[in-house]
Amino acid sequence: MASIELKNFEASKKMKGLMGQYFTELMGPEAKEKKIAWCTSVGPAELLRALGFEVYFPENHGAMLGATRMATDLIPLANARGFSPDICSYLTSDIGSYLKGESPFNKMGLSGPPKADVLVFNTNQCRDVKDWFQFYARQWDVPCIGLHTPRSIGDVDENIVKFVAKQIEELVEPLEKIGGNKLDMDKLKEVINLSRKCTQLWKAVLETAANSPSPITFFDETIQMGPAVVLRGRQDAIDYYEILLAELKQRLADGVGAVEGENYRIYWEGMPIWGKLKNLALQFAELQTAVVASTYCNSWIFDTLDPDKPFEGMARAYSELYICRSDEPKEAYMERMIERYNIDGVLYHNAKTCPNNSNSRYDMPQRLNAKTDIPFVIIDGDLNDLRLYSEEQTRTNIEAFCEQLSQA
């Protein structure tokens, strides 16, 4: 493994500066003059930005706690406070970070996550995000409001769109009072248009991996998705993805693959294992296997955002999210992805504390295998809690799976 080197992107230098600037806007000296809204990763960020809020996404902080491996020491503090070890380890990592007063932001010279003036959730992902936000609402005595999106959705029909759109509209009045600004519909349309452009570019970035060899892997994408998550609705996110996409197109023109000697192509289903991204990327590279697509990174593609119908477009985009769909559309989606990306095998990550985004528990891998004849492997782990992850077992399972692919 020592001889394997991962290929970096020149664009990443710009992204580091861009994300640093965003965090400084939220936590730097001038942040005290701004109204801060916390928002779940697929919450109504466009509405918040149009109303003049600075928007902070604690799930991004949760991922940072996992990637820096701080999470394992922080989670027990939240457990001792009364949060179960079985619930979302983003939640328990973040609350543990708050209780201990330690954060990856400290190493950037920043004090830590900003105090919210309002917390705005969307339950399209899970109930945990609401419970997470309500903890801080109680701590700081600030409002916690949000959307209750249906789950296990089959077709996203007009009734669902109207139901969610009405909830988004009903957020406007309380948010105007908290932020001190009236909603300007032209501003909202402008932000949604920027968000849609960002999502279109992010989709184009991900779709470069349909080529063989793929110029980018899932492990790269989990890092490169940062601006799509926290900066959608802003021009600087668009500017960044134009630069990254140009670099990827140059890799395609030059025949440069992210994995040297790519032989097999894997689909990653489920959450990343944040504290083991580099280890896993190196192992797959060693096995000449490229993890080229995932449901996770595609979660920030919102094709149906519509500046001309802002509330309905947001409602449809947030409700079409893979995580809140029933198994039938999930399987149909994965069948399309398997064909589009020429997938040889599917890896399902069964994340102990994230049942809502673990799809290996109710016979889906077996059903999809019967339909597509594509082999699969299930690995047990977690997004943040590395106590639930066996390095040796996972490594052995991946090696055996790739050996299986070589014999197919």
Contacts in CASP RR format, 6 or more apart in sequence:
PFRMAT RR
TARGET T0000
AUTHOR 0000-0000-0000
METHOD contacts of the structure
MODEL  1
MASIELKNFEASKKMKGLMGQYFTELMGPEAKEKKIAWCTSVGPAELLRA
LGFEVYFPENHGAMLGATRMATDLIPLANARGFSPDICSYLTSDIGSYLK
GESPFNKMGLSGPPKADVLVFNTNQCRDVKDWFQFYARQWDVPCIGLHTP
RSIGDVDENIVKFVAKQIEELVEPLEKIGGNKLDMDKLKEVINLSRKCTQ
LWKAVLETAANSPSPITFFDETIQMGPAVVLRGRQDAIDYYEILLAELKQ
RLADGVGAVEGENYRIYWEGMPIWGKLKNLALQFAELQTAVVASTYCNSW
IFDTLDPDKPFEGMARAYSELYICRSDEPKEAYMERMIERYNIDGVLYHN
AKTCPNNSNSRYDMPQRLNAKTDIPFVIIDGDLNDLRLYSEEQTRTNIEA
FCEQLSQA
1 282 0 8 1.000
1 283 0 8 1.000
1 286 0 8 1.000
4 260 0 8 1.000
4 282 0 8 1.000
4 285 0 8 1.000
4 286 0 8 1.000
6 219 0 8 1.000
6 278 0 8 1.000
6 281 0 8 1.000
6 282 0 8 1.000
6 285 0 8 1.000
7 256 0 8 1.000
7 257 0 8 1.000
7 258 0 8 1.000
9 220 0 8 1.000
9 224 0 8 1.000
9 244 0 8 1.000
9 247 0 8 1.000
10 247 0 8 1.000
11 224 0 8 1.000
11 240 0 8 1.000
11 243 0 8 1.000
11 244 0 8 1.000
11 247 0 8 1.000
12 223 0 8 1.000
12 224 0 8 1.000
14 240 0 8 1.000
14 243 0 8 1.000
15 223 0 8 1.000
15 224 0 8 1.000
15 226 0 8 1.000
15 227 0 8 1.000
15 240 0 8 1.000
15 244 0 8 1.000
18 227 0 8 1.000
18 231 0 8 1.000
18 236 0 8 1.000
18 240 0 8 1.000
19 226 0 8 1.000
19 227 0 8 1.000
19 230 0 8 1.000
20 108 0 8 1.000
21 236 0 8 1.000
22 230 0 8 1.000
22 231 0 8 1.000
23 105 0 8 1.000
23 108 0 8 1.000
23 110 0 8 1.000
24 110 0 8 1.000
25 31 0 8 1.000
25 34 0 8 1.000
25 54 0 8 1.000
26 36 0 8 1.000
26 54 0 8 1.000
26 56 0 8 1.000
26 114 0 8 1.000
27 105 0 8 1.000
27 110 0 8 1.000
27 111 0 8 1.000
27 112 0 8 1.000
27 113 0 8 1.000
27 114 0 8 1.000
28 110 0 8 1.000
28 111 0 8 1.000
31 54 0 8 1.000
31 114 0 8 1.000
34 53 0 8 1.000
34 54 0 8 1.000
35 52 0 8 1.000
35 53 0 8 1.000
35 54 0 8 1.000
35 117 0 8 1.000
35 118 0 8 1.000
35 178 0 8 1.000
35 179 0 8 1.000
35 180 0 8 1.000
36 53 0 8 1.000
36 54 0 8 1.000
36 55 0 8 1.000
36 56 0 8 1.000
36 114 0 8 1.000
36 115 0 8 1.000
36 116 0 8 1.000
36 117 0 8 1.000
37 48 0 8 1.000
37 53 0 8 1.000
37 54 0 8 1.000
37 55 0 8 1.000
37 56 0 8 1.000
37 116 0 8 1.000
37 117 0 8 1.000
37 118 0 8 1.000
37 119 0 8 1.000
37 120 0 8 1.000
37 175 0 8 1.000
38 55 0 8 1.000
38 56 0 8 1.000
38 57 0 8 1.000
38 58 0 8 1.000
38 116 0 8 1.000
38 118 0 8 1.000
38 119 0 8 1.000
38 120 0 8 1.000
38 133 0 8 1.000
38 136 0 8 1.000
39 45 0 8 1.000
39 48 0 8 1.000
39 55 0 8 1.000
39 56 0 8 1.000
39 57 0 8 1.000
39 120 0 8 1.000
39 121 0 8 1.000
40 57 0 8 1.000
40 59 0 8 1.000
40 120 0 8 1.000
40 121 0 8 1.000
40 122 0 8 1.000
40 125 0 8 1.000
40 129 0 8 1.000
40 133 0 8 1.000
41 57 0 8 1.000
41 59 0 8 1.000
41 60 0 8 1.000
41 125 0 8 1.000
41 229 0 8 1.000
41 299 0 8 1.000
41 300 0 8 1.000
42 122 0 8 1.000
42 124 0 8 1.000
42 125 0 8 1.000
42 299 0 8 1.000
42 300 0 8 1.000
42 318 0 8 1.000
42 321 0 8 1.000
43 120 0 8 1.000
43 121 0 8 1.000
43 122 0 8 1.000
43 124 0 8 1.000
43 147 0 8 1.000
43 318 0 8 1.000
44 120 0 8 1.000
44 122 0 8 1.000
44 146 0 8 1.000
44 147 0 8 1.000
44 168 0 8 1.000
44 171 0 8 1.000
44 314 0 8 1.000
44 318 0 8 1.000
45 55 0 8 1.000
45 57 0 8 1.000
45 195 0 8 1.000
45 232 0 8 1.000
45 233 0 8 1.000
46 188 0 8 1.000
46 191 0 8 1.000
46 192 0 8 1.000
46 195 0 8 1.000
46 232 0 8 1.000
46 233 0 8 1.000
46 305 0 8 1.000
46 310 0 8 1.000
46 314 0 8 1.000
47 168 0 8 1.000
47 171 0 8 1.000
47 172 0 8 1.000
47 175 0 8 1.000
47 183 0 8 1.000
47 188 0 8 1.000
47 314 0 8 1.000
48 55 0 8 1.000
48 120 0 8 1.000
48 175 0 8 1.000
49 55 0 8 1.000
49 191 0 8 1.000
49 233 0 8 1.000
49 234 0 8 1.000
50 183 0 8 1.000
50 184 0 8 1.000
50 187 0 8 1.000
50 188 0 8 1.000
50 190 0 8 1.000
50 191 0 8 1.000
51 172 0 8 1.000
51 175 0 8 1.000
51 176 0 8 1.000
51 179 0 8 1.000
51 181 0 8 1.000
51 183 0 8 1.000
52 179 0 8 1.000
52 181 0 8 1.000
53 117 0 8 1.000
53 118 0 8 1.000
53 175 0 8 1.000
53 179 0 8 1.000
54 114 0 8 1.000
55 230 0 8 1.000
56 113 0 8 1.000
56 114 0 8 1.000
56 116 0 8 1.000
57 229 0 8 1.000
57 230 0 8 1.000
58 90 0 8 1.000
58 94 0 8 1.000
58 113 0 8 1.000
58 132 0 8 1.000
59 90 0 8 1.000
59 129 0 8 1.000
59 229 0 8 1.000
60 226 0 8 1.000
60 229 0 8 1.000
60 230 0 8 1.000
61 94 0 8 1.000
61 97 0 8 1.000
61 103 0 8 1.000
61 104 0 8 1.000
61 105 0 8 1.000
61 113 0 8 1.000
62 71 0 8 1.000
62 90 0 8 1.000
62 93 0 8 1.000
62 94 0 8 1.000
62 97 0 8 1.000
62 384 0 8 1.000
63 90 0 8 1.000
63 272 0 8 1.000
63 274 0 8 1.000
63 383 0 8 1.000
64 103 0 8 1.000
64 104 0 8 1.000
65 71 0 8 1.000
65 74 0 8 1.000
65 90 0 8 1.000
65 93 0 8 1.000
65 94 0 8 1.000
65 97 0 8 1.000
65 103 0 8 1.000
65 104 0 8 1.000
65 384 0 8 1.000
66 93 0 8 1.000
66 274 0 8 1.000
66 275 0 8 1.000
66 383 0 8 1.000
66 384 0 8 1.000
67 274 0 8 1.000
67 275 0 8 1.000
67 277 0 8 1.000
68 104 0 8 1.000
68 275 0 8 1.000
69 275 0 8 1.000
69 386 0 8 1.000
70 93 0 8 1.000
70 97 0 8 1.000
70 102 0 8 1.000
70 103 0 8 1.000
70 104 0 8 1.000
71 89 0 8 1.000
71 93 0 8 1.000
71 274 0 8 1.000
71 384 0 8 1.000
71 385 0 8 1.000
71 386 0 8 1.000
72 384 0 8 1.000
72 385 0 8 1.000
72 386 0 8 1.000
72 387 0 8 1.000
74 92 0 8 1.000
74 93 0 8 1.000
74 96 0 8 1.000
74 97 0 8 1.000
74 99 0 8 1.000
74 100 0 8 1.000
74 102 0 8 1.000
75 85 0 8 1.000
75 89 0 8 1.000
75 92 0 8 1.000
75 93 0 8 1.000
75 96 0 8 1.000
75 384 0 8 1.000
75 385 0 8 1.000
77 95 0 8 1.000
77 96 0 8 1.000
77 99 0 8 1.000
77 100 0 8 1.000
78 91 0 8 1.000
78 92 0 8 1.000
78 93 0 8 1.000
78 95 0 8 1.000
78 96 0 8 1.000
78 99 0 8 1.000
79 85 0 8 1.000
79 92 0 8 1.000
81 95 0 8 1.000
81 96 0 8 1.000
81 99 0 8 1.000
83 91 0 8 1.000
83 92 0 8 1.000
83 95 0 8 1.000
85 92 0 8 1.000
85 353 0 8 1.000
85 385 0 8 1.000
86 352 0 8 1.000
86 353 0 8 1.000
87 128 0 8 1.000
87 131 0 8 1.000
87 353 0 8 1.000
88 126 0 8 1.000
88 128 0 8 1.000
88 132 0 8 1.000
88 353 0 8 1.000
88 354 0 8 1.000
89 353 0 8 1.000
89 354 0 8 1.000
89 382 0 8 1.000
89 383 0 8 1.000
89 384 0 8 1.000
89 385 0 8 1.000
90 128 0 8 1.000
90 132 0 8 1.000
90 383 0 8 1.000
90 384 0 8 1.000
91 128 0 8 1.000
91 129 0 8 1.000
91 131 0 8 1.000
91 132 0 8 1.000
92 353 0 8 1.000
92 384 0 8 1.000
92 385 0 8 1.000
93 384 0 8 1.000
93 385 0 8 1.000
94 113 0 8 1.000
94 132 0 8 1.000
95 132 0 8 1.000
95 135 0 8 1.000
97 103 0 8 1.000
97 113 0 8 1.000
98 113 0 8 1.000
98 136 0 8 1.000
98 139 0 8 1.000
101 112 0 8 1.000
103 110 0 8 1.000
103 112 0 8 1.000
103 113 0 8 1.000
105 111 0 8 1.000
105 112 0 8 1.000
105 113 0 8 1.000
106 112 0 8 1.000
115 140 0 8 1.000
116 136 0 8 1.000
116 140 0 8 1.000
116 142 0 8 1.000
117 142 0 8 1.000
117 178 0 8 1.000
117 179 0 8 1.000
118 142 0 8 1.000
118 143 0 8 1.000
118 144 0 8 1.000
118 145 0 8 1.000
118 174 0 8 1.000
118 175 0 8 1.000
118 178 0 8 1.000
118 179 0 8 1.000
119 133 0 8 1.000
119 134 0 8 1.000
119 136 0 8 1.000
119 137 0 8 1.000
119 142 0 8 1.000
119 143 0 8 1.000
119 144 0 8 1.000
119 145 0 8 1.000
120 133 0 8 1.000
120 144 0 8 1.000
120 145 0 8 1.000
120 146 0 8 1.000
120 171 0 8 1.000
120 175 0 8 1.000
121 129 0 8 1.000
121 130 0 8 1.000
121 132 0 8 1.000
121 133 0 8 1.000
121 144 0 8 1.000
121 145 0 8 1.000
121 146 0 8 1.000
121 147 0 8 1.000
122 129 0 8 1.000
122 146 0 8 1.000
122 147 0 8 1.000
122 149 0 8 1.000
122 318 0 8 1.000
123 129 0 8 1.000
123 130 0 8 1.000
123 147 0 8 1.000
123 148 0 8 1.000
123 149 0 8 1.000
123 151 0 8 1.000
124 147 0 8 1.000
124 149 0 8 1.000
124 151 0 8 1.000
124 318 0 8 1.000
124 319 0 8 1.000
124 321 0 8 1.000
124 323 0 8 1.000
124 324 0 8 1.000
125 321 0 8 1.000
125 323 0 8 1.000
125 324 0 8 1.000
125 356 0 8 1.000
125 357 0 8 1.000
126 323 0 8 1.000
126 354 0 8 1.000
126 356 0 8 1.000
126 357 0 8 1.000
128 356 0 8 1.000
130 144 0 8 1.000
130 146 0 8 1.000
133 144 0 8 1.000
134 144 0 8 1.000
136 142 0 8 1.000
136 144 0 8 1.000
137 143 0 8 1.000
137 144 0 8 1.000
143 174 0 8 1.000
143 178 0 8 1.000
145 171 0 8 1.000
145 174 0 8 1.000
145 175 0 8 1.000
146 167 0 8 1.000
146 171 0 8 1.000
147 164 0 8 1.000
147 167 0 8 1.000
147 168 0 8 1.000
147 171 0 8 1.000
147 318 0 8 1.000
148 167 0 8 1.000
149 164 0 8 1.000
149 318 0 8 1.000
149 319 0 8 1.000
149 324 0 8 1.000
150 160 0 8 1.000
150 163 0 8 1.000
150 164 0 8 1.000
150 319 0 8 1.000
150 324 0 8 1.000
151 324 0 8 1.000
152 324 0 8 1.000
152 325 0 8 1.000
152 326 0 8 1.000
153 160 0 8 1.000
153 319 0 8 1.000
153 324 0 8 1.000
153 325 0 8 1.000
153 326 0 8 1.000
153 329 0 8 1.000
154 325 0 8 1.000
154 326 0 8 1.000
154 328 0 8 1.000
154 329 0 8 1.000
155 329 0 8 1.000
156 316 0 8 1.000
156 319 0 8 1.000
156 320 0 8 1.000
160 315 0 8 1.000
160 319 0 8 1.000
161 312 0 8 1.000
161 313 0 8 1.000
161 315 0 8 1.000
161 316 0 8 1.000
161 319 0 8 1.000
162 312 0 8 1.000
162 315 0 8 1.000
163 315 0 8 1.000
164 314 0 8 1.000
164 315 0 8 1.000
164 318 0 8 1.000
164 319 0 8 1.000
165 311 0 8 1.000
165 312 0 8 1.000
165 313 0 8 1.000
165 314 0 8 1.000
165 315 0 8 1.000
167 315 0 8 1.000
168 311 0 8 1.000
168 314 0 8 1.000
168 315 0 8 1.000
169 311 0 8 1.000
172 183 0 8 1.000
175 183 0 8 1.000
176 182 0 8 1.000
176 183 0 8 1.000
185 310 0 8 1.000
188 310 0 8 1.000
189 307 0 8 1.000
189 308 0 8 1.000
189 310 0 8 1.000
190 307 0 8 1.000
191 233 0 8 1.000
192 233 0 8 1.000
192 305 0 8 1.000
192 306 0 8 1.000
192 307 0 8 1.000
192 310 0 8 1.000
192 313 0 8 1.000
192 314 0 8 1.000
193 307 0 8 1.000
194 232 0 8 1.000
194 233 0 8 1.000
194 234 0 8 1.000
194 235 0 8 1.000
194 237 0 8 1.000
194 238 0 8 1.000
195 232 0 8 1.000
195 233 0 8 1.000
195 302 0 8 1.000
195 305 0 8 1.000
196 302 0 8 1.000
196 305 0 8 1.000
196 306 0 8 1.000
196 307 0 8 1.000
197 238 0 8 1.000
198 227 0 8 1.000
198 228 0 8 1.000
198 231 0 8 1.000
198 232 0 8 1.000
198 233 0 8 1.000
198 234 0 8 1.000
198 237 0 8 1.000
198 238 0 8 1.000
198 241 0 8 1.000
199 228 0 8 1.000
199 232 0 8 1.000
199 300 0 8 1.000
199 301 0 8 1.000
199 302 0 8 1.000
199 303 0 8 1.000
199 305 0 8 1.000
200 303 0 8 1.000
201 238 0 8 1.000
201 241 0 8 1.000
201 242 0 8 1.000
201 245 0 8 1.000
202 225 0 8 1.000
202 228 0 8 1.000
202 241 0 8 1.000
202 300 0 8 1.000
202 301 0 8 1.000
203 298 0 8 1.000
203 301 0 8 1.000
203 303 0 8 1.000
204 241 0 8 1.000
204 245 0 8 1.000
205 216 0 8 1.000
205 221 0 8 1.000
205 224 0 8 1.000
205 241 0 8 1.000
205 244 0 8 1.000
205 245 0 8 1.000
205 248 0 8 1.000
206 216 0 8 1.000
206 221 0 8 1.000
206 293 0 8 1.000
206 297 0 8 1.000
206 298 0 8 1.000
206 301 0 8 1.000
208 214 0 8 1.000
208 215 0 8 1.000
208 216 0 8 1.000
208 245 0 8 1.000
208 248 0 8 1.000
208 249 0 8 1.000
208 251 0 8 1.000
208 252 0 8 1.000
209 215 0 8 1.000
209 216 0 8 1.000
209 217 0 8 1.000
209 221 0 8 1.000
209 290 0 8 1.000
209 292 0 8 1.000
209 293 0 8 1.000
209 341 0 8 1.000
210 292 0 8 1.000
210 293 0 8 1.000
210 340 0 8 1.000
210 341 0 8 1.000
210 342 0 8 1.000
211 252 0 8 1.000
212 262 0 8 1.000
212 265 0 8 1.000
212 342 0 8 1.000
213 255 0 8 1.000
213 256 0 8 1.000
213 257 0 8 1.000
213 258 0 8 1.000
213 259 0 8 1.000
213 261 0 8 1.000
213 262 0 8 1.000
213 290 0 8 1.000
214 257 0 8 1.000
214 258 0 8 1.000
214 259 0 8 1.000
214 262 0 8 1.000
214 265 0 8 1.000
214 290 0 8 1.000
214 292 0 8 1.000
215 248 0 8 1.000
215 251 0 8 1.000
215 252 0 8 1.000
215 255 0 8 1.000
215 256 0 8 1.000
215 257 0 8 1.000
215 258 0 8 1.000
216 224 0 8 1.000
216 248 0 8 1.000
216 251 0 8 1.000
216 258 0 8 1.000
217 258 0 8 1.000
217 259 0 8 1.000
217 281 0 8 1.000
217 284 0 8 1.000
217 290 0 8 1.000
217 291 0 8 1.000
217 292 0 8 1.000
218 268 0 8 1.000
218 272 0 8 1.000
218 291 0 8 1.000
218 292 0 8 1.000
218 293 0 8 1.000
218 294 0 8 1.000
218 296 0 8 1.000
218 297 0 8 1.000
219 272 0 8 1.000
219 277 0 8 1.000
219 278 0 8 1.000
219 280 0 8 1.000
219 281 0 8 1.000
219 284 0 8 1.000
219 291 0 8 1.000
220 258 0 8 1.000
220 281 0 8 1.000
221 294 0 8 1.000
221 297 0 8 1.000
222 272 0 8 1.000
222 274 0 8 1.000
222 277 0 8 1.000
222 296 0 8 1.000
222 297 0 8 1.000
223 277 0 8 1.000
224 244 0 8 1.000
225 297 0 8 1.000
225 300 0 8 1.000
227 236 0 8 1.000
227 237 0 8 1.000
227 240 0 8 1.000
227 241 0 8 1.000
228 237 0 8 1.000
228 241 0 8 1.000
228 300 0 8 1.000
229 300 0 8 1.000
231 237 0 8 1.000
231 240 0 8 1.000
232 300 0 8 1.000
251 257 0 8 1.000
257 290 0 8 1.000
258 290 0 8 1.000
259 284 0 8 1.000
259 285 0 8 1.000
259 288 0 8 1.000
259 289 0 8 1.000
259 290 0 8 1.000
260 285 0 8 1.000
260 288 0 8 1.000
261 288 0 8 1.000
262 288 0 8 1.000
262 289 0 8 1.000
262 290 0 8 1.000
263 288 0 8 1.000
263 289 0 8 1.000
263 406 0 8 1.000
264 287 0 8 1.000
264 288 0 8 1.000
264 289 0 8 1.000
264 290 0 8 1.000
264 344 0 8 1.000
264 345 0 8 1.000
264 402 0 8 1.000
264 405 0 8 1.000
264 406 0 8 1.000
265 289 0 8 1.000
265 290 0 8 1.000
265 292 0 8 1.000
265 341 0 8 1.000
265 342 0 8 1.000
265 343 0 8 1.000
265 344 0 8 1.000
265 345 0 8 1.000
266 284 0 8 1.000
266 289 0 8 1.000
266 290 0 8 1.000
266 291 0 8 1.000
266 292 0 8 1.000
266 343 0 8 1.000
266 344 0 8 1.000
266 345 0 8 1.000
266 346 0 8 1.000
266 347 0 8 1.000
267 291 0 8 1.000
267 292 0 8 1.000
267 293 0 8 1.000
267 294 0 8 1.000
267 334 0 8 1.000
267 337 0 8 1.000
267 338 0 8 1.000
267 341 0 8 1.000
267 343 0 8 1.000
267 345 0 8 1.000
267 346 0 8 1.000
267 347 0 8 1.000
268 291 0 8 1.000
268 293 0 8 1.000
268 294 0 8 1.000
268 295 0 8 1.000
268 296 0 8 1.000
268 347 0 8 1.000
268 349 0 8 1.000
269 294 0 8 1.000
269 295 0 8 1.000
269 334 0 8 1.000
269 346 0 8 1.000
269 347 0 8 1.000
269 348 0 8 1.000
269 349 0 8 1.000
269 359 0 8 1.000
269 360 0 8 1.000
270 294 0 8 1.000
270 295 0 8 1.000
270 296 0 8 1.000
270 348 0 8 1.000
270 349 0 8 1.000
270 351 0 8 1.000
270 354 0 8 1.000
270 357 0 8 1.000
270 358 0 8 1.000
270 359 0 8 1.000
271 296 0 8 1.000
271 349 0 8 1.000
271 351 0 8 1.000
271 354 0 8 1.000
271 357 0 8 1.000
271 358 0 8 1.000
271 383 0 8 1.000
272 296 0 8 1.000
272 349 0 8 1.000
272 383 0 8 1.000
273 280 0 8 1.000
273 349 0 8 1.000
273 351 0 8 1.000
273 381 0 8 1.000
273 382 0 8 1.000
273 383 0 8 1.000
273 389 0 8 1.000
274 383 0 8 1.000
274 384 0 8 1.000
275 384 0 8 1.000
275 386 0 8 1.000
276 386 0 8 1.000
276 389 0 8 1.000
276 391 0 8 1.000
276 394 0 8 1.000
279 391 0 8 1.000
280 394 0 8 1.000
280 398 0 8 1.000
283 395 0 8 1.000
283 398 0 8 1.000
283 399 0 8 1.000
284 290 0 8 1.000
284 291 0 8 1.000
284 398 0 8 1.000
287 398 0 8 1.000
287 399 0 8 1.000
287 402 0 8 1.000
289 402 0 8 1.000
289 405 0 8 1.000
291 347 0 8 1.000
292 341 0 8 1.000
292 343 0 8 1.000
293 337 0 8 1.000
293 340 0 8 1.000
293 341 0 8 1.000
293 343 0 8 1.000
295 322 0 8 1.000
295 333 0 8 1.000
295 334 0 8 1.000
295 337 0 8 1.000
296 357 0 8 1.000
298 322 0 8 1.000
298 337 0 8 1.000
299 321 0 8 1.000
299 322 0 8 1.000
299 323 0 8 1.000
302 317 0 8 1.000
302 318 0 8 1.000
303 317 0 8 1.000
304 313 0 8 1.000
304 316 0 8 1.000
304 317 0 8 1.000
304 320 0 8 1.000
305 313 0 8 1.000
305 314 0 8 1.000
305 317 0 8 1.000
306 312 0 8 1.000
306 313 0 8 1.000
306 316 0 8 1.000
322 330 0 8 1.000
322 333 0 8 1.000
323 356 0 8 1.000
323 357 0 8 1.000
325 333 0 8 1.000
327 359 0 8 1.000
327 362 0 8 1.000
327 364 0 8 1.000
327 367 0 8 1.000
330 359 0 8 1.000
330 364 0 8 1.000
331 364 0 8 1.000
331 367 0 8 1.000
331 368 0 8 1.000
331 371 0 8 1.000
334 346 0 8 1.000
334 368 0 8 1.000
335 368 0 8 1.000
335 371 0 8 1.000
335 372 0 8 1.000
337 343 0 8 1.000
338 346 0 8 1.000
338 372 0 8 1.000
338 374 0 8 1.000
343 374 0 8 1.000
344 374 0 8 1.000
344 375 0 8 1.000
344 405 0 8 1.000
344 408 0 8 1.000
345 374 0 8 1.000
345 375 0 8 1.000
345 376 0 8 1.000
345 377 0 8 1.000
345 401 0 8 1.000
345 405 0 8 1.000
346 365 0 8 1.000
346 368 0 8 1.000
346 374 0 8 1.000
346 375 0 8 1.000
346 376 0 8 1.000
346 377 0 8 1.000
347 376 0 8 1.000
347 377 0 8 1.000
347 378 0 8 1.000
347 379 0 8 1.000
347 398 0 8 1.000
347 401 0 8 1.000
348 358 0 8 1.000
348 359 0 8 1.000
348 360 0 8 1.000
348 364 0 8 1.000
348 365 0 8 1.000
348 376 0 8 1.000
348 377 0 8 1.000
348 378 0 8 1.000
348 379 0 8 1.000
349 358 0 8 1.000
349 360 0 8 1.000
349 379 0 8 1.000
349 381 0 8 1.000
350 358 0 8 1.000
350 360 0 8 1.000
350 361 0 8 1.000
350 378 0 8 1.000
350 379 0 8 1.000
350 380 0 8 1.000
350 381 0 8 1.000
351 357 0 8 1.000
351 358 0 8 1.000
351 381 0 8 1.000
351 382 0 8 1.000
351 383 0 8 1.000
352 380 0 8 1.000
352 381 0 8 1.000
352 382 0 8 1.000
352 385 0 8 1.000
352 388 0 8 1.000
353 382 0 8 1.000
353 383 0 8 1.000
353 384 0 8 1.000
353 385 0 8 1.000
353 388 0 8 1.000
354 382 0 8 1.000
354 383 0 8 1.000
355 361 0 8 1.000
359 365 0 8 1.000
360 378 0 8 1.000
365 376 0 8 1.000
365 378 0 8 1.000
368 374 0 8 1.000
368 376 0 8 1.000
369 375 0 8 1.000
369 376 0 8 1.000
375 401 0 8 1.000
375 404 0 8 1.000
375 405 0 8 1.000
375 408 0 8 1.000
377 397 0 8 1.000
377 398 0 8 1.000
377 400 0 8 1.000
377 401 0 8 1.000
379 394 0 8 1.000
379 397 0 8 1.000
379 398 0 8 1.000
380 388 0 8 1.000
380 389 0 8 1.000
380 390 0 8 1.000
380 393 0 8 1.000
380 394 0 8 1.000
381 388 0 8 1.000
381 389 0 8 1.000
381 390 0 8 1.000
381 394 0 8 1.000
382 388 0 8 1.000
382 389 0 8 1.000
END
